[in-house]
Amino acid sequence: MNYGLGAYKKTSVNTASKEQILLMLYQAAIKNCKKAIAAIEAKDLPAKGEFIGKLQDIVIELNNSLDFEIGGTVATELSSLYDYMLYASTQANIKIDKQPLEGCLNVLITLYEGWNEAVKSLKAEGTKNG
């Protein structure tokens, strides 16, 4: 059963557009941030470290994918937000404090909602012009 799910996930990533992959990364970051908060509340330190690590890996990937030539000011501002999330999640990990993660979660949800709307608008434009 797990093999089928893994194959499905791999296929969905391999066939996804850049926009869909971006949204999937944000969804995964949000999920891992929530799990890290829950792990801190449960005092499950190994899980806290695991989920914060996954969150940070995703944020680093998002930061590395920025194109400063095309993105300009927006890319610079996103990079600053990603740096903030890396700093805050590191503080949460060191201090075993969920509050910095809650700040990260707010930023991630806001960015996800913004990108989701942008993708919808692009699709709508594509169907009008196509």
Backbone as XML, in Angstrom:
<?xml version="1.0"?>
<chain id="A" units="angstrom">
  <residue number="1" name="MET">
    <atom name="N" x="0.832" y="-1.197" z="0.000"/>
    <atom name="CA" x="0.000" y="0.000" z="0.000"/>
    <atom name="C" x="0.869" y="1.250" z="0.000"/>
  </residue>
  <residue number="2" name="ASN">
    <atom name="N" x="1.890" y="1.272" z="0.869"/>
    <atom name="CA" x="2.766" y="2.441" z="0.915"/>
    <atom name="C" x="3.485" y="2.657" z="-0.403"/>
  </residue>
  <residue number="3" name="TYR">
    <atom name="N" x="3.855" y="1.572" z="-1.093"/>
    <atom name="CA" x="4.540" y="1.714" z="-2.361"/>
    <atom name="C" x="3.664" y="2.475" z="-3.351"/>
  </residue>
  <residue number="4" name="GLY">
    <atom name="N" x="2.387" y="2.129" z="-3.389"/>
    <atom name="CA" x="1.460" y="2.790" z="-4.303"/>
    <atom name="C" x="1.343" y="4.270" z="-4.003"/>
  </residue>
  <residue number="5" name="LEU">
    <atom name="N" x="1.280" y="4.624" z="-2.708"/>
    <atom name="CA" x="1.186" y="6.025" z="-2.314"/>
    <atom name="C" x="2.464" y="6.760" z="-2.691"/>
  </residue>
  <residue number="6" name="GLY">
    <atom name="N" x="3.604" y="6.141" z="-2.445"/>
    <atom name="CA" x="4.887" y="6.756" z="-2.799"/>
    <atom name="C" x="5.011" y="6.971" z="-4.294"/>
  </residue>
  <residue number="7" name="ALA">
    <atom name="N" x="4.595" y="5.977" z="-5.072"/>
    <atom name="CA" x="4.639" y="6.095" z="-6.533"/>
    <atom name="C" x="3.701" y="7.192" z="-7.006"/>
  </residue>
  <residue number="8" name="TYR">
    <atom name="N" x="2.527" y="7.283" z="-6.375"/>
    <atom name="CA" x="1.562" y="8.327" z="-6.730"/>
    <atom name="C" x="2.154" y="9.704" z="-6.457"/>
  </residue>
  <residue number="9" name="LYS">
    <atom name="N" x="2.753" y="9.874" z="-5.265"/>
    <atom name="CA" x="3.340" y="11.169" z="-4.908"/>
    <atom name="C" x="4.464" y="11.533" z="-5.876"/>
  </residue>
  <residue number="10" name="LYS">
    <atom name="N" x="5.306" y="10.544" z="-6.208"/>
    <atom name="CA" x="6.416" y="10.805" z="-7.118"/>
    <atom name="C" x="5.887" y="11.214" z="-8.493"/>
  </residue>
  <residue number="11" name="THR">
    <atom name="N" x="4.866" y="10.534" z="-8.971"/>
    <atom name="CA" x="4.269" y="10.867" z="-10.263"/>
    <atom name="C" x="3.645" y="12.248" z="-10.231"/>
  </residue>
  <residue number="12" name="SER">
    <atom name="N" x="2.952" y="12.579" z="-9.139"/>
    <atom name="CA" x="2.306" y="13.893" z="-9.065"/>
    <atom name="C" x="3.345" y="15.005" z="-9.057"/>
  </residue>
  <residue number="13" name="VAL">
    <atom name="N" x="4.503" y="14.785" z="-8.424"/>
    <atom name="CA" x="5.562" y="15.798" z="-8.430"/>
    <atom name="C" x="6.197" y="15.885" z="-9.813"/>
  </residue>
  <residue number="14" name="ASN">
    <atom name="N" x="6.441" y="14.721" z="-10.442"/>
    <atom name="CA" x="7.087" y="14.712" z="-11.752"/>
    <atom name="C" x="6.225" y="15.326" z="-12.847"/>
  </residue>
  <residue number="15" name="THR">
    <atom name="N" x="4.916" y="15.306" z="-12.690"/>
    <atom name="CA" x="4.020" y="15.837" z="-13.719"/>
    <atom name="C" x="3.456" y="17.211" z="-13.355"/>
  </residue>
  <residue number="16" name="ALA">
    <atom name="N" x="3.853" y="17.757" z="-12.218"/>
    <atom name="CA" x="3.313" y="19.035" z="-11.752"/>
    <atom name="C" x="4.011" y="20.201" z="-12.444"/>
  </residue>
  <residue number="17" name="SER">
    <atom name="N" x="3.276" y="21.285" z="-12.585"/>
    <atom name="CA" x="3.864" y="22.518" z="-13.115"/>
    <atom name="C" x="4.720" y="23.154" z="-12.027"/>
  </residue>
  <residue number="18" name="LYS">
    <atom name="N" x="5.536" y="24.145" z="-12.412"/>
    <atom name="CA" x="6.350" y="24.873" z="-11.424"/>
    <atom name="C" x="5.462" y="25.491" z="-10.350"/>
  </residue>
  <residue number="19" name="GLU">
    <atom name="N" x="4.317" y="26.015" z="-10.776"/>
    <atom name="CA" x="3.404" y="26.650" z="-9.824"/>
    <atom name="C" x="2.851" y="25.635" z="-8.833"/>
  </residue>
  <residue number="20" name="GLN">
    <atom name="N" x="2.486" y="24.439" z="-9.343"/>
    <atom name="CA" x="1.955" y="23.395" z="-8.458"/>
    <atom name="C" x="3.032" y="22.928" z="-7.475"/>
  </residue>
  <residue number="21" name="ILE">
    <atom name="N" x="4.261" y="22.819" z="-7.939"/>
    <atom name="CA" x="5.359" y="22.399" z="-7.056"/>
    <atom name="C" x="5.576" y="23.444" z="-5.961"/>
  </residue>
  <residue number="22" name="LEU">
    <atom name="N" x="5.525" y="24.712" z="-6.332"/>
    <atom name="CA" x="5.664" y="25.784" z="-5.338"/>
    <atom name="C" x="4.591" y="25.654" z="-4.266"/>
  </residue>
  <residue number="23" name="LEU">
    <atom name="N" x="3.353" y="25.448" z="-4.695"/>
    <atom name="CA" x="2.251" y="25.303" z="-3.728"/>
    <atom name="C" x="2.437" y="24.051" z="-2.873"/>
  </residue>
  <residue number="24" name="MET">
    <atom name="N" x="2.924" y="22.957" z="-3.475"/>
    <atom name="CA" x="3.175" y="21.723" z="-2.702"/>
    <atom name="C" x="4.262" y="21.956" z="-1.650"/>
  </residue>
  <residue number="25" name="LEU">
    <atom name="N" x="5.289" y="22.720" z="-2.010"/>
    <atom name="CA" x="6.352" y="23.020" z="-1.042"/>
    <atom name="C" x="5.798" y="23.816" z="0.134"/>
  </residue>
  <residue number="26" name="TYR">
    <atom name="N" x="4.979" y="24.807" z="-0.167"/>
    <atom name="CA" x="4.371" y="25.588" z="0.923"/>
    <atom name="C" x="3.467" y="24.699" z="1.789"/>
  </residue>
  <residue number="27" name="GLN">
    <atom name="N" x="2.686" y="23.824" z="1.158"/>
    <atom name="CA" x="1.811" y="22.917" z="1.923"/>
    <atom name="C" x="2.646" y="22.039" z="2.857"/>
  </residue>
  <residue number="28" name="ALA">
    <atom name="N" x="3.756" y="21.514" z="2.346"/>
    <atom name="CA" x="4.618" y="20.656" z="3.160"/>
    <atom name="C" x="5.273" y="21.450" z="4.293"/>
  </residue>
  <residue number="29" name="ALA">
    <atom name="N" x="5.670" y="22.684" z="4.003"/>
    <atom name="CA" x="6.267" y="23.523" z="5.046"/>
    <atom name="C" x="5.255" y="23.811" z="6.150"/>
  </residue>
  <residue number="30" name="ILE">
    <atom name="N" x="4.028" y="24.137" z="5.750"/>
    <atom name="CA" x="2.960" y="24.402" z="6.723"/>
    <atom name="C" x="2.704" y="23.160" z="7.574"/>
  </residue>
  <residue number="31" name="LYS">
    <atom name="N" x="2.620" y="22.003" z="6.927"/>
    <atom name="CA" x="2.369" y="20.746" z="7.642"/>
    <atom name="C" x="3.481" y="20.468" z="8.658"/>
  </residue>
  <residue number="32" name="ASN">
    <atom name="N" x="4.741" y="20.618" z="8.235"/>
    <atom name="CA" x="5.855" y="20.336" z="9.147"/>
    <atom name="C" x="5.946" y="21.362" z="10.271"/>
  </residue>
  <residue number="33" name="CYS">
    <atom name="N" x="5.590" y="22.607" z="9.986"/>
    <atom name="CA" x="5.574" y="23.636" z="11.028"/>
    <atom name="C" x="4.518" y="23.287" z="12.086"/>
  </residue>
  <residue number="34" name="LYS">
    <atom name="N" x="3.329" y="22.903" z="11.637"/>
    <atom name="CA" x="2.267" y="22.517" z="12.576"/>
    <atom name="C" x="2.677" y="21.299" z="13.398"/>
  </residue>
  <residue number="35" name="LYS">
    <atom name="N" x="3.324" y="20.325" z="12.752"/>
    <atom name="CA" x="3.766" y="19.129" z="13.474"/>
    <atom name="C" x="4.856" y="19.471" z="14.485"/>
  </residue>
  <residue number="36" name="ALA">
    <atom name="N" x="5.728" y="20.415" z="14.144"/>
    <atom name="CA" x="6.775" y="20.829" z="15.086"/>
    <atom name="C" x="6.154" y="21.519" z="16.305"/>
  </residue>
  <residue number="37" name="ILE">
    <atom name="N" x="5.152" y="22.355" z="16.067"/>
    <atom name="CA" x="4.442" y="23.011" z="17.177"/>
    <atom name="C" x="3.796" y="21.955" z="18.073"/>
  </residue>
  <residue number="38" name="ALA">
    <atom name="N" x="3.132" y="20.981" z="17.469"/>
    <atom name="CA" x="2.486" y="19.907" z="18.237"/>
    <atom name="C" x="3.523" y="19.099" z="19.019"/>
  </residue>
  <residue number="39" name="ALA">
    <atom name="N" x="4.688" y="18.863" z="18.414"/>
    <atom name="CA" x="5.741" y="18.104" z="19.101"/>
    <atom name="C" x="6.262" y="18.872" z="20.314"/>
  </residue>
  <residue number="40" name="ILE">
    <atom name="N" x="6.396" y="20.190" z="20.183"/>
    <atom name="CA" x="6.829" y="21.009" z="21.331"/>
    <atom name="C" x="5.780" y="20.940" z="22.432"/>
  </residue>
  <residue number="41" name="GLU">
    <atom name="N" x="4.510" y="21.046" z="22.056"/>
    <atom name="CA" x="3.433" y="20.970" z="23.050"/>
    <atom name="C" x="3.424" y="19.620" z="23.752"/>
  </residue>
  <residue number="42" name="ALA">
    <atom name="N" x="3.768" y="18.557" z="23.009"/>
    <atom name="CA" x="3.789" y="17.204" z="23.579"/>
    <atom name="C" x="5.121" y="16.888" z="24.258"/>
  </residue>
  <residue number="43" name="LYS">
    <atom name="N" x="6.049" y="17.846" z="24.215"/>
    <atom name="CA" x="7.389" y="17.656" z="24.772"/>
    <atom name="C" x="8.116" y="16.473" z="24.128"/>
  </residue>
  <residue number="44" name="ASP">
    <atom name="N" x="7.844" y="16.268" z="22.836"/>
    <atom name="CA" x="8.492" y="15.207" z="22.049"/>
    <atom name="C" x="9.669" y="15.835" z="21.309"/>
  </residue>
  <residue number="45" name="LEU">
    <atom name="N" x="10.828" y="15.878" z="21.975"/>
    <atom name="CA" x="11.980" y="16.579" z="21.432"/>
    <atom name="C" x="12.537" y="15.965" z="20.150"/>
  </residue>
  <residue number="46" name="PRO">
    <atom name="N" x="12.618" y="14.634" z="20.026"/>
    <atom name="CA" x="13.109" y="14.095" z="18.750"/>
    <atom name="C" x="12.204" y="14.478" z="17.566"/>
  </residue>
  <residue number="47" name="ALA">
    <atom name="N" x="10.896" y="14.420" z="17.768"/>
    <atom name="CA" x="9.966" y="14.784" z="16.694"/>
    <atom name="C" x="10.086" y="16.272" z="16.382"/>
  </residue>
  <residue number="48" name="LYS">
    <atom name="N" x="10.227" y="17.100" z="17.414"/>
    <atom name="CA" x="10.395" y="18.543" z="17.220"/>
    <atom name="C" x="11.571" y="18.809" z="16.294"/>
  </residue>
  <residue number="49" name="GLY">
    <atom name="N" x="12.686" y="18.188" z="16.586"/>
    <atom name="CA" x="13.889" y="18.373" z="15.764"/>
    <atom name="C" x="13.688" y="17.888" z="14.341"/>
  </residue>
  <residue number="50" name="GLU">
    <atom name="N" x="13.013" y="16.757" z="14.196"/>
    <atom name="CA" x="12.769" y="16.191" z="12.863"/>
    <atom name="C" x="11.899" y="17.128" z="12.021"/>
  </residue>
  <residue number="51" name="PHE">
    <atom name="N" x="10.801" y="17.613" z="12.588"/>
    <atom name="CA" x="9.876" y="18.447" z="11.818"/>
    <atom name="C" x="10.457" y="19.835" z="11.545"/>
  </residue>
  <residue number="52" name="ILE">
    <atom name="N" x="11.204" y="20.387" z="12.494"/>
    <atom name="CA" x="11.859" y="21.672" z="12.248"/>
    <atom name="C" x="12.907" y="21.499" z="11.146"/>
  </residue>
  <residue number="53" name="GLY">
    <atom name="N" x="13.628" y="20.392" z="11.171"/>
    <atom name="CA" x="14.615" y="20.111" z="10.115"/>
    <atom name="C" x="13.970" y="20.040" z="8.738"/>
  </residue>
  <residue number="54" name="LYS">
    <atom name="N" x="12.825" y="19.353" z="8.659"/>
    <atom name="CA" x="12.115" y="19.261" z="7.381"/>
    <atom name="C" x="11.616" y="20.637" z="6.937"/>
  </residue>
  <residue number="55" name="LEU">
    <atom name="N" x="11.079" y="21.402" z="7.883"/>
    <atom name="CA" x="10.622" y="22.758" z="7.584"/>
    <atom name="C" x="11.776" y="23.588" z="7.026"/>
  </residue>
  <residue number="56" name="GLN">
    <atom name="N" x="12.920" y="23.521" z="7.688"/>
    <atom name="CA" x="14.064" y="24.312" z="7.253"/>
    <atom name="C" x="14.571" y="23.865" z="5.882"/>
  </residue>
  <residue number="57" name="ASP">
    <atom name="N" x="14.559" y="22.563" z="5.619"/>
    <atom name="CA" x="14.971" y="22.076" z="4.296"/>
    <atom name="C" x="14.096" y="22.676" z="3.200"/>
  </residue>
  <residue number="58" name="ILE">
    <atom name="N" x="12.796" y="22.740" z="3.452"/>
    <atom name="CA" x="11.855" y="23.284" z="2.459"/>
    <atom name="C" x="12.095" y="24.780" z="2.281"/>
  </residue>
  <residue number="59" name="VAL">
    <atom name="N" x="12.271" y="25.498" z="3.381"/>
    <atom name="CA" x="12.495" y="26.944" z="3.308"/>
    <atom name="C" x="13.792" y="27.233" z="2.552"/>
  </residue>
  <residue number="60" name="ILE">
    <atom name="N" x="14.829" y="26.444" z="2.805"/>
    <atom name="CA" x="16.099" y="26.609" z="2.081"/>
    <atom name="C" x="15.881" y="26.367" z="0.588"/>
  </residue>
  <residue number="61" name="GLU">
    <atom name="N" x="15.114" y="25.344" z="0.253"/>
    <atom name="CA" x="14.816" y="25.059" z="-1.157"/>
    <atom name="C" x="14.043" y="26.212" z="-1.795"/>
  </residue>
  <residue number="62" name="LEU">
    <atom name="N" x="13.057" y="26.744" z="-1.091"/>
    <atom name="CA" x="12.308" y="27.896" z="-1.599"/>
    <atom name="C" x="13.244" y="29.081" z="-1.827"/>
  </residue>
  <residue number="63" name="ASN">
    <atom name="N" x="14.130" y="29.322" z="-0.880"/>
    <atom name="CA" x="15.076" y="30.440" z="-0.998"/>
    <atom name="C" x="16.028" y="30.227" z="-2.178"/>
  </residue>
  <residue number="64" name="ASN">
    <atom name="N" x="16.512" y="28.992" z="-2.337"/>
    <atom name="CA" x="17.447" y="28.694" z="-3.419"/>
    <atom name="C" x="16.802" y="28.806" z="-4.800"/>
  </residue>
  <residue number="65" name="SER">
    <atom name="N" x="15.483" y="28.682" z="-4.854"/>
    <atom name="CA" x="14.798" y="28.708" z="-6.150"/>
    <atom name="C" x="14.444" y="30.127" z="-6.602"/>
  </residue>
  <residue number="66" name="LEU">
    <atom name="N" x="14.723" y="31.126" z="-5.754"/>
    <atom name="CA" x="14.399" y="32.508" z="-6.119"/>
    <atom name="C" x="15.265" y="32.974" z="-7.286"/>
  </residue>
  <residue number="67" name="ASP">
    <atom name="N" x="14.655" y="33.684" z="-8.216"/>
    <atom name="CA" x="15.366" y="34.266" z="-9.353"/>
    <atom name="C" x="15.374" y="35.780" z="-9.164"/>
  </residue>
  <residue number="68" name="PHE">
    <atom name="N" x="16.511" y="36.302" z="-8.729"/>
    <atom name="CA" x="16.591" y="37.722" z="-8.398"/>
    <atom name="C" x="16.574" y="38.614" z="-9.641"/>
  </residue>
  <residue number="69" name="GLU">
    <atom name="N" x="17.001" y="38.076" z="-10.790"/>
    <atom name="CA" x="16.949" y="38.854" z="-12.028"/>
    <atom name="C" x="15.508" y="39.108" z="-12.448"/>
  </residue>
  <residue number="70" name="ILE">
    <atom name="N" x="14.701" y="38.057" z="-12.419"/>
    <atom name="CA" x="13.296" y="38.186" z="-12.824"/>
    <atom name="C" x="12.466" y="38.758" z="-11.679"/>
  </residue>
  <residue number="71" name="GLY">
    <atom name="N" x="12.714" y="38.268" z="-10.459"/>
    <atom name="CA" x="11.879" y="38.628" z="-9.312"/>
    <atom name="C" x="12.147" y="39.991" z="-8.716"/>
  </residue>
  <residue number="72" name="GLY">
    <atom name="N" x="13.371" y="40.491" z="-8.871"/>
    <atom name="CA" x="13.707" y="41.821" z="-8.363"/>
    <atom name="C" x="13.395" y="42.001" z="-6.889"/>
  </residue>
  <residue number="73" name="THR">
    <atom name="N" x="12.649" y="43.051" z="-6.585"/>
    <atom name="CA" x="12.314" y="43.409" z="-5.202"/>
    <atom name="C" x="11.518" y="42.310" z="-4.511"/>
  </residue>
  <residue number="74" name="VAL">
    <atom name="N" x="10.600" y="41.683" z="-5.239"/>
    <atom name="CA" x="9.779" y="40.616" z="-4.639"/>
    <atom name="C" x="10.678" y="39.467" z="-4.186"/>
  </residue>
  <residue number="75" name="ALA">
    <atom name="N" x="11.632" y="39.076" z="-5.029"/>
    <atom name="CA" x="12.545" y="37.993" z="-4.667"/>
    <atom name="C" x="13.378" y="38.375" z="-3.445"/>
  </residue>
  <residue number="76" name="THR">
    <atom name="N" x="13.816" y="39.614" z="-3.389"/>
    <atom name="CA" x="14.605" y="40.084" z="-2.246"/>
    <atom name="C" x="13.769" y="40.033" z="-0.964"/>
  </residue>
  <residue number="77" name="GLU">
    <atom name="N" x="12.520" y="40.472" z="-1.046"/>
    <atom name="CA" x="11.644" y="40.450" z="0.130"/>
    <atom name="C" x="11.319" y="39.022" z="0.556"/>
  </residue>
  <residue number="78" name="LEU">
    <atom name="N" x="11.092" y="38.135" z="-0.420"/>
    <atom name="CA" x="10.846" y="36.729" z="-0.091"/>
    <atom name="C" x="12.075" y="36.125" z="0.586"/>
  </residue>
  <residue number="79" name="SER">
    <atom name="N" x="13.249" y="36.439" z="0.079"/>
    <atom name="CA" x="14.477" y="35.922" z="0.673"/>
    <atom name="C" x="14.603" y="36.372" z="2.128"/>
  </residue>
  <residue number="80" name="SER">
    <atom name="N" x="14.228" y="37.630" z="2.397"/>
    <atom name="CA" x="14.258" y="38.129" z="3.780"/>
    <atom name="C" x="13.274" y="37.364" z="4.661"/>
  </residue>
  <residue number="81" name="LEU">
    <atom name="N" x="12.094" y="37.068" z="4.122"/>
    <atom name="CA" x="11.112" y="36.284" z="4.888"/>
    <atom name="C" x="11.626" y="34.869" z="5.140"/>
  </residue>
  <residue number="82" name="TYR">
    <atom name="N" x="12.252" y="34.263" z="4.150"/>
    <atom name="CA" x="12.799" y="32.911" z="4.327"/>
    <atom name="C" x="13.916" y="32.932" z="5.376"/>
  </residue>
  <residue number="83" name="ASP">
    <atom name="N" x="14.771" y="33.986" z="5.344"/>
    <atom name="CA" x="15.825" y="34.108" z="6.356"/>
    <atom name="C" x="15.214" y="34.229" z="7.749"/>
  </residue>
  <residue number="84" name="TYR">
    <atom name="N" x="14.150" y="35.031" z="7.859"/>
    <atom name="CA" x="13.447" y="35.174" z="9.144"/>
    <atom name="C" x="12.944" y="33.806" z="9.623"/>
  </residue>
  <residue number="85" name="MET">
    <atom name="N" x="12.334" y="33.030" z="8.715"/>
    <atom name="CA" x="11.785" y="31.726" z="9.116"/>
    <atom name="C" x="12.889" y="30.770" z="9.547"/>
  </residue>
  <residue number="86" name="LEU">
    <atom name="N" x="14.032" y="30.822" z="8.875"/>
    <atom name="CA" x="15.147" y="29.959" z="9.280"/>
    <atom name="C" x="15.644" y="30.355" z="10.664"/>
  </residue>
  <residue number="87" name="TYR">
    <atom name="N" x="15.770" y="31.661" z="10.901"/>
    <atom name="CA" x="16.214" y="32.146" z="12.213"/>
    <atom name="C" x="15.196" y="31.769" z="13.290"/>
  </residue>
  <residue number="88" name="ALA">
    <atom name="N" x="13.917" y="32.058" z="13.031"/>
    <atom name="CA" x="12.873" y="31.800" z="14.030"/>
    <atom name="C" x="12.755" y="30.310" z="14.342"/>
  </residue>
  <residue number="89" name="SER">
    <atom name="N" x="12.822" y="29.474" z="13.312"/>
    <atom name="CA" x="12.696" y="28.028" z="13.553"/>
    <atom name="C" x="13.913" y="27.494" z="14.299"/>
  </residue>
  <residue number="90" name="THR">
    <atom name="N" x="15.084" y="28.079" z="14.059"/>
    <atom name="CA" x="16.276" y="27.686" z="14.816"/>
    <atom name="C" x="16.109" y="28.078" z="16.282"/>
  </residue>
  <residue number="91" name="GLN">
    <atom name="N" x="15.594" y="29.275" z="16.527"/>
    <atom name="CA" x="15.349" y="29.717" z="17.907"/>
    <atom name="C" x="14.336" y="28.794" z="18.596"/>
  </residue>
  <residue number="92" name="ALA">
    <atom name="N" x="13.275" y="28.429" z="17.861"/>
    <atom name="CA" x="12.264" y="27.518" z="18.418"/>
    <atom name="C" x="12.899" y="26.184" z="18.790"/>
  </residue>
  <residue number="93" name="ASN">
    <atom name="N" x="13.802" y="25.718" z="17.941"/>
    <atom name="CA" x="14.458" y="24.434" z="18.172"/>
    <atom name="C" x="15.371" y="24.514" z="19.394"/>
  </residue>
  <residue number="94" name="ILE">
    <atom name="N" x="16.151" y="25.564" z="19.484"/>
    <atom name="CA" x="17.102" y="25.716" z="20.602"/>
    <atom name="C" x="16.369" y="25.938" z="21.923"/>
  </residue>
  <residue number="95" name="LYS">
    <atom name="N" x="15.378" y="26.808" z="21.910"/>
    <atom name="CA" x="14.700" y="27.211" z="23.146"/>
    <atom name="C" x="13.499" y="26.324" z="23.493"/>
  </residue>
  <residue number="96" name="ILE">
    <atom name="N" x="13.181" y="25.377" z="22.600"/>
    <atom name="CA" x="12.008" y="24.511" z="22.765"/>
    <atom name="C" x="10.775" y="25.389" z="23.029"/>
  </residue>
  <residue number="97" name="ASP">
    <atom name="N" x="10.566" y="26.319" z="22.113"/>
    <atom name="CA" x="9.518" y="27.329" z="22.242"/>
    <atom name="C" x="8.705" y="27.361" z="20.947"/>
  </residue>
  <residue number="98" name="LYS">
    <atom name="N" x="7.407" y="27.183" z="21.066"/>
    <atom name="CA" x="6.558" y="27.135" z="19.874"/>
    <atom name="C" x="6.247" y="28.519" z="19.296"/>
  </residue>
  <residue number="99" name="GLN">
    <atom name="N" x="6.430" y="29.571" z="20.068"/>
    <atom name="CA" x="6.049" y="30.909" z="19.616"/>
    <atom name="C" x="6.748" y="31.329" z="18.315"/>
  </residue>
  <residue number="100" name="PRO">
    <atom name="N" x="8.070" y="31.144" z="18.181"/>
    <atom name="CA" x="8.688" y="31.513" z="16.896"/>
    <atom name="C" x="8.114" y="30.713" z="15.717"/>
  </residue>
  <residue number="101" name="LEU">
    <atom name="N" x="7.737" y="29.454" z="15.972"/>
    <atom name="CA" x="7.140" y="28.633" z="14.913"/>
    <atom name="C" x="5.755" y="29.146" z="14.524"/>
  </residue>
  <residue number="102" name="GLU">
    <atom name="N" x="5.038" y="29.675" z="15.503"/>
    <atom name="CA" x="3.718" y="30.238" z="15.190"/>
    <atom name="C" x="3.864" y="31.436" z="14.265"/>
  </residue>
  <residue number="103" name="GLY">
    <atom name="N" x="4.933" y="32.224" z="14.458"/>
    <atom name="CA" x="5.228" y="33.325" z="13.545"/>
    <atom name="C" x="5.542" y="32.809" z="12.149"/>
  </residue>
  <residue number="104" name="CYS">
    <atom name="N" x="6.336" y="31.749" z="12.082"/>
    <atom name="CA" x="6.658" y="31.119" z="10.784"/>
    <atom name="C" x="5.384" y="30.629" z="10.109"/>
  </residue>
  <residue number="105" name="LEU">
    <atom name="N" x="4.527" y="29.994" z="10.877"/>
    <atom name="CA" x="3.283" y="29.444" z="10.330"/>
    <atom name="C" x="2.424" y="30.551" z="9.731"/>
  </residue>
  <residue number="106" name="ASN">
    <atom name="N" x="2.326" y="31.679" z="10.421"/>
    <atom name="CA" x="1.548" y="32.813" z="9.895"/>
    <atom name="C" x="2.113" y="33.292" z="8.564"/>
  </residue>
  <residue number="107" name="VAL">
    <atom name="N" x="3.438" y="33.408" z="8.488"/>
    <atom name="CA" x="4.080" y="33.851" z="7.240"/>
    <atom name="C" x="3.831" y="32.826" z="6.139"/>
  </residue>
  <residue number="108" name="LEU">
    <atom name="N" x="4.016" y="31.549" z="6.450"/>
    <atom name="CA" x="3.833" y="30.498" z="5.444"/>
    <atom name="C" x="2.405" y="30.475" z="4.905"/>
  </residue>
  <residue number="109" name="ILE">
    <atom name="N" x="1.431" y="30.587" z="5.791"/>
    <atom name="CA" x="0.022" y="30.564" z="5.363"/>
    <atom name="C" x="-0.273" y="31.783" z="4.489"/>
  </residue>
  <residue number="110" name="THR">
    <atom name="N" x="0.225" y="32.940" z="4.883"/>
    <atom name="CA" x="0.011" y="34.154" z="4.099"/>
    <atom name="C" x="0.625" y="34.014" z="2.708"/>
  </residue>
  <residue number="111" name="LEU">
    <atom name="N" x="1.872" y="33.519" z="2.650"/>
    <atom name="CA" x="2.531" y="33.339" z="1.354"/>
    <atom name="C" x="1.804" y="32.293" z="0.507"/>
  </residue>
  <residue number="112" name="TYR">
    <atom name="N" x="1.399" y="31.185" z="1.133"/>
    <atom name="CA" x="0.683" y="30.141" z="0.392"/>
    <atom name="C" x="-0.602" y="30.701" z="-0.214"/>
  </residue>
  <residue number="113" name="GLU">
    <atom name="N" x="-1.365" y="31.424" z="0.601"/>
    <atom name="CA" x="-2.635" y="31.975" z="0.102"/>
    <atom name="C" x="-2.389" y="32.960" z="-1.040"/>
  </residue>
  <residue number="114" name="GLY">
    <atom name="N" x="-1.343" y="33.776" z="-0.913"/>
    <atom name="CA" x="-1.013" y="34.723" z="-1.969"/>
    <atom name="C" x="-0.616" y="34.032" z="-3.257"/>
  </residue>
  <residue number="115" name="TRP">
    <atom name="N" x="0.255" y="33.025" z="-3.160"/>
    <atom name="CA" x="0.679" y="32.283" z="-4.354"/>
    <atom name="C" x="-0.484" y="31.509" z="-4.955"/>
  </residue>
  <residue number="116" name="ASN">
    <atom name="N" x="-1.325" y="30.957" z="-4.104"/>
    <atom name="CA" x="-2.477" y="30.192" z="-4.593"/>
    <atom name="C" x="-3.391" y="31.092" z="-5.425"/>
  </residue>
  <residue number="117" name="GLU">
    <atom name="N" x="-3.640" y="32.304" z="-4.938"/>
    <atom name="CA" x="-4.467" y="33.260" z="-5.687"/>
    <atom name="C" x="-3.784" y="33.661" z="-6.995"/>
  </residue>
  <residue number="118" name="ALA">
    <atom name="N" x="-2.464" y="33.865" z="-6.942"/>
    <atom name="CA" x="-1.721" y="34.240" z="-8.149"/>
    <atom name="C" x="-1.807" y="33.138" z="-9.200"/>
  </residue>
  <residue number="119" name="VAL">
    <atom name="N" x="-1.682" y="31.888" z="-8.765"/>
    <atom name="CA" x="-1.762" y="30.757" z="-9.693"/>
    <atom name="C" x="-3.160" y="30.668" z="-10.306"/>
  </residue>
  <residue number="120" name="LYS">
    <atom name="N" x="-4.181" y="30.867" z="-9.478"/>
    <atom name="CA" x="-5.557" y="30.861" z="-9.992"/>
    <atom name="C" x="-5.745" y="31.962" z="-11.037"/>
  </residue>
  <residue number="121" name="SER">
    <atom name="N" x="-5.207" y="33.146" z="-10.761"/>
    <atom name="CA" x="-5.319" y="34.266" z="-11.702"/>
    <atom name="C" x="-4.605" y="33.948" z="-13.013"/>
  </residue>
  <residue number="122" name="LEU">
    <atom name="N" x="-3.426" y="33.335" z="-12.917"/>
    <atom name="CA" x="-2.689" y="32.952" z="-14.126"/>
    <atom name="C" x="-3.474" y="31.953" z="-14.950"/>
  </residue>
  <residue number="123" name="LYS">
    <atom name="N" x="-4.061" y="30.978" z="-14.273"/>
    <atom name="CA" x="-4.870" y="29.972" z="-14.983"/>
    <atom name="C" x="-6.065" y="30.623" z="-15.655"/>
  </residue>
  <residue number="124" name="ALA">
    <atom name="N" x="-6.712" y="31.548" z="-14.950"/>
    <atom name="CA" x="-7.881" y="32.238" z="-15.503"/>
    <atom name="C" x="-7.475" y="33.059" z="-16.722"/>
  </residue>
  <residue number="125" name="GLU">
    <atom name="N" x="-6.321" y="33.728" z="-16.635"/>
    <atom name="CA" x="-5.818" y="34.507" z="-17.777"/>
    <atom name="C" x="-5.529" y="33.571" z="-18.951"/>
  </residue>
  <residue number="126" name="GLY">
    <atom name="N" x="-4.948" y="32.421" z="-18.629"/>
    <atom name="CA" x="-4.589" y="31.447" z="-19.673"/>
    <atom name="C" x="-5.828" y="30.930" z="-20.401"/>
  </residue>
  <residue number="127" name="THR">
    <atom name="N" x="-6.905" y="30.706" z="-19.687"/>
    <atom name="CA" x="-8.114" y="30.204" z="-20.337"/>
    <atom name="C" x="-8.798" y="31.302" z="-21.156"/>
  </residue>
  <residue number="128" name="LYS">
    <atom name="N" x="-8.668" y="32.563" z="-20.717"/>
    <atom name="CA" x="-9.247" y="33.677" z="-21.486"/>
    <atom name="C" x="-8.481" y="33.891" z="-22.777"/>
  </residue>
  <residue number="129" name="ASN">
    <atom name="N" x="-7.138" y="33.808" z="-22.663"/>
    <atom name="CA" x="-6.286" y="34.092" z="-23.824"/>
    <atom name="C" x="-6.056" y="32.876" z="-24.700"/>
  </residue>
  <residue number="130" name="GLY">
    <atom name="N" x="-6.370" y="31.708" z="-24.167"/>
    <atom name="CA" x="-6.061" y="30.477" z="-24.891"/>
    <atom name="C" x="-7.130" y="30.153" z="-25.811"/>
  </residue>
</chain>
